[in-house]
Amino acid sequence: MEITVLPKTFAISRLGKDEVIPPWVFHSPFYSITRTFEELSIVCLEKYVPQGVTKNTNWRCLKMEGPLDFSAVGILNSITEPLAKNGISILAVSTYETDYFLVREEQLGETLKILSKEGHKIKQLT
């Protein structure tokens, strides 16, 4: 599996379940918006999240190069299992064609080392 490390740091933000999707989200070239019965969660470049918004910062985003077949089994597990064994947690975001996952920036180097050892090809965007 080829994995691309996206540049810059991301934030995971939490807004109220009934809040309108804020316009600052759309400035980010990559964003994910999820509304549930309890909250509105937004993943986007950290620099676009304004002060006062509940957020968790310093995440790096990695893309599993696709498109991935919907019938493929265990693709995300090939990432999560070795990382979990080494104490690295992730946040996964899935799209129609592929999966993305976020890791803490301070764990990026170790993450890449583990995934390379597992046979994944790593590409970094600058």
C-alpha positions as CSV (number, residue, x, y, z in Angstrom):
1,M,0.0,0.0,0.0
2,E,1.3,3.5,-0.9
3,I,0.7,6.1,1.8
4,T,1.1,9.8,1.2
5,V,1.8,12.2,4.1
6,L,0.0,15.4,3.6
7,P,1.8,18.6,4.5
8,K,1.0,20.8,7.5
9,T,-0.9,20.2,10.7
10,F,-4.6,19.5,11.2
11,A,-7.0,20.1,14.0
12,I,-10.1,18.1,15.0
13,S,-12.8,20.5,16.2
14,R,-16.1,20.0,18.0
15,L,-19.1,22.2,17.6
16,G,-22.6,21.9,18.9
17,K,-24.9,19.4,17.2
18,D,-27.2,22.2,15.9
19,E,-24.5,24.6,14.8
20,V,-24.3,25.7,11.1
21,I,-21.2,24.5,9.3
22,P,-18.9,27.5,9.6
23,P,-17.4,29.2,6.5
24,W,-13.8,28.9,7.8
25,V,-13.9,25.2,7.1
26,F,-14.0,25.7,3.3
27,H,-10.7,27.5,3.2
28,S,-8.9,24.3,4.0
29,P,-7.9,22.2,0.9
30,F,-8.8,19.1,2.9
31,Y,-11.6,18.9,5.3
32,S,-14.0,16.3,6.7
33,I,-17.3,17.3,8.3
34,T,-19.4,14.8,10.3
35,R,-22.6,15.6,12.1
36,T,-24.1,13.2,14.6
37,F,-26.9,13.4,17.1
38,E,-24.5,14.7,19.6
39,E,-22.0,17.0,17.8
40,L,-20.6,18.5,14.6
41,S,-17.0,17.4,14.1
42,I,-14.6,19.0,11.7
43,V,-11.2,18.0,10.6
44,C,-9.2,20.6,8.6
45,L,-5.9,22.4,8.5
46,E,-5.2,23.8,12.0
47,K,-4.5,27.3,10.8
48,Y,-8.2,27.8,9.7
49,V,-9.8,27.0,13.1
50,P,-10.4,30.2,14.9
51,Q,-9.7,30.9,18.6
52,G,-12.6,29.9,20.9
53,V,-13.5,26.8,19.0
54,T,-13.0,23.5,20.9
55,K,-10.2,21.8,19.1
56,N,-7.4,19.2,19.4
57,T,-4.4,20.3,17.4
58,N,-1.1,19.0,16.1
59,W,-2.4,16.1,13.9
60,R,-0.8,14.9,10.7
61,C,-2.9,13.4,7.9
62,L,-1.9,10.4,5.8
63,K,-3.6,9.2,2.7
64,M,-3.9,5.6,1.6
65,E,-3.5,5.9,-2.1
66,G,-6.6,4.6,-3.9
67,P,-9.0,4.1,-5.2
68,L,-9.7,1.2,-2.8
69,D,-12.1,-1.5,-3.7
70,F,-15.2,-1.7,-1.4
71,S,-14.8,-5.4,-1.3
72,A,-11.2,-5.3,-0.1
73,V,-10.9,-6.6,3.4
74,G,-8.4,-5.6,6.1
75,I,-6.8,-2.5,4.4
76,L,-7.3,-0.2,7.3
77,N,-6.4,-3.0,9.7
78,S,-3.0,-3.3,8.0
79,I,-2.4,0.3,9.3
80,T,-4.2,0.2,12.7
81,E,-2.9,-3.1,14.0
82,P,0.9,-2.4,13.9
83,L,0.3,1.2,15.1
84,A,-1.8,0.0,18.0
85,K,0.8,-2.6,19.0
86,N,3.2,0.4,19.3
87,G,0.9,2.6,21.3
88,I,-0.1,5.0,18.4
89,S,-3.7,5.9,18.1
90,I,-5.3,7.2,14.9
91,L,-8.4,9.0,13.7
92,A,-9.7,7.4,10.5
93,V,-11.6,9.3,7.8
94,S,-13.1,7.4,4.9
95,T,-14.2,8.6,1.5
96,Y,-15.7,6.9,-1.5
97,E,-12.3,6.2,-3.0
98,T,-9.9,5.8,-0.1
99,D,-9.1,6.2,3.5
100,Y,-7.2,8.9,5.4
101,F,-5.9,8.6,8.9
102,L,-4.5,11.2,11.4
103,V,-1.8,10.7,13.9
104,R,-0.3,13.0,16.5
105,E,2.5,15.1,14.9
106,E,5.0,14.0,17.6
107,Q,4.3,10.4,16.6
108,L,4.7,10.9,12.8
109,G,8.3,9.7,12.6
110,E,7.6,6.5,14.6
111,T,4.4,6.0,12.5
112,L,6.3,6.1,9.3
113,K,9.0,3.8,10.5
114,I,6.5,1.2,11.6
115,L,4.5,1.4,8.4
116,S,7.6,1.2,6.3
117,K,8.7,-1.9,8.3
118,E,5.3,-3.4,7.5
119,G,5.9,-3.0,3.8
120,H,4.0,0.2,3.1
121,K,5.6,2.7,0.7
122,I,5.7,6.2,2.1
123,K,5.6,9.4,0.1
124,Q,5.8,12.8,1.6
125,L,4.3,15.9,0.1
126,T,6.0,19.2,0.7
